[in-house]
Amino acid sequence: MITIHEPVMLKEVLRFLDPRPSQNFIDCTFGGGGHSLAILELVKPDGKVIGIDWDRRVVQDSHNSNLILVNDNYRNLKDIVKRVSERHGIDRIDGILLDLGLSSDQLASDDRGFGFSGGELDLRFDASSDLPKAYELLESLSEKEIKDILIEYGEEPLAGAIAKKIVESRKNGQPIRTASDLAELVSAIYRRRFAKPSKRHPATRVFQALRIAVNDEYGNINSVLPKAIDTLSAGARLAVITFHSGEDRIVKNIFKELAKGDTARIKILTKKPIEPSEAEVVKNPRSRSAKLRVVEKI
Ligand SMILES: C[S@@+](CC[C@H](N)C(=O)[O-])C[C@H]1O[C@@H](n2cnc3c(N)ncnc32)[C@H](O)[C@@H]1O
């Protein structure tokens, strides 16, 4: 697959996961494969990488016999590992990576509404799932429910005004259907409230909130982290990259819980999350909000 996605904090991830020849790793969010391919180079010739992605388009046939691609939700990690280990004779997992959110390839694709100028407002990672699409949610939820999603998952300061306008458009027979409909509705509200345009697109938080709701992203993260710890061999590490405060809070709290008391299952290796270097942010502005947390299984 041709990718425009630049792996975030690659050097830092490799330093913490420290892949060695013959070890096996799981990349729960394969995306453009940047992290996976760098790990594969270090575990060759016998080590394997299991690359998981919920988006069918990014996990087509692998041309590398040590890269096993799986199209599934990472919250099914245990079943995936069982299935793949049996088939490929993998008897230990030496590290796991989660690089959350959206890839630049998805953002640039026009057909699922991830980009602001795209078509149908779908926002599902798995376009073949029976989860409702984002525009279907906007058609069926109440104004209060929409407002709550925008606050809880996007910390959107104009959540009330935006939810009101979405429901008004629906009542006037002009429901939001496309990403550009929604981006324009939000931009118009921002233009009315603020004279100076912000650096980021004003609809960034709204799109993030809807994507999290549509894909139950917080449910997925809550579900996968304890399973990832169960899956690791003793002394192996789990690295998680998040892109906004809501995600980072969930990861931080689960790690704290799993590291507590006499029954602690992990050791936290990053008391404070690692952030990208200034040079990386200049080269890849998408990395600016990234935070990396790493734990080691006891
Ligand atoms: C930030 S990208 C990963 C980029 C990758 N590390 C790279 O360097 O190219 C996140 C990926 O996670 C996938 N994803 C999101 N939620 C998922 C889930 N619940 N299960 C599996 N994959 C998921 C997305 O489809 C996307 O391709």
The ligand as a Tripos MOL2 file, in Angstrom:
@<TRIPOS>MOLECULE
LIG
   27    29     1     0     0
SMALL
NO_CHARGES

@<TRIPOS>ATOM
      1 C1         -2.5120    6.6470   13.8650 C.3       1 LIG1
      2 S1         -2.9000    5.3180   12.8210 S.3       1 LIG1
      3 C2         -1.5470    4.2320   12.9970 C.3       1 LIG1
      4 C3         -0.3600    4.6120   12.1750 C.3       1 LIG1
      5 C4          0.7910    3.6210   12.1920 C.3       1 LIG1
      6 N1          1.3570    3.4630   13.5020 N.3       1 LIG1
      7 C5          1.8670    4.0580   11.2150 C.2       1 LIG1
      8 O1          2.9610    4.4280   11.6590 O.co2     1 LIG1
      9 O2          1.6190    4.0430   10.0230 O.co2     1 LIG1
     10 C6         -4.1580    4.4860   13.6760 C.3       1 LIG1
     11 C7         -4.7440    3.2760   12.9710 C.3       1 LIG1
     12 O3         -5.5190    2.5620   13.9410 O.3       1 LIG1
     13 C8         -6.6420    2.0110   13.2950 C.3       1 LIG1
     14 N2         -7.6510    1.7680   14.3300 N.ar      1 LIG1
     15 C9         -8.4170    2.6560   14.9920 C.ar      1 LIG1
     16 N3         -9.2040    2.0310   15.8940 N.ar      1 LIG1
     17 C10        -8.9210    0.7130   15.8000 C.ar      1 LIG1
     18 C11        -9.3990   -0.4460   16.4720 C.ar      1 LIG1
     19 N4        -10.3260   -0.3530   17.4280 N.pl3     1 LIG1
     20 N5         -8.8820   -1.6440   16.1310 N.ar      1 LIG1
     21 C12        -7.9140   -1.7570   15.1600 C.ar      1 LIG1
     22 N6         -7.4350   -0.6870   14.4800 N.ar      1 LIG1
     23 C13        -7.9230    0.5270   14.8130 C.ar      1 LIG1
     24 C14        -7.0430    3.0470   12.2790 C.3       1 LIG1
     25 O4         -7.7870    2.4420   11.2310 O.3       1 LIG1
     26 C15        -5.6830    3.5890   11.8200 C.3       1 LIG1
     27 O5         -5.2540    2.9390   10.6550 O.3       1 LIG1
@<TRIPOS>BOND
     1     1     2 1
     2     2     3 1
     3     2    10 1
     4     3     4 1
     5     4     5 1
     6     5     6 1
     7     5     7 1
     8     7     8 2
     9     7     9 1
    10    10    11 1
    11    11    12 1
    12    11    26 1
    13    12    13 1
    14    13    14 1
    15    13    24 1
    16    14    15 ar
    17    14    23 ar
    18    15    16 ar
    19    16    17 ar
    20    17    18 ar
    21    17    23 ar
    22    18    19 1
    23    18    20 ar
    24    20    21 ar
    25    21    22 ar
    26    22    23 ar
    27    24    25 1
    28    24    26 1
    29    26    27 1
@<TRIPOS>SUBSTRUCTURE
     1 LIG1         1 GROUP 0 **** ****
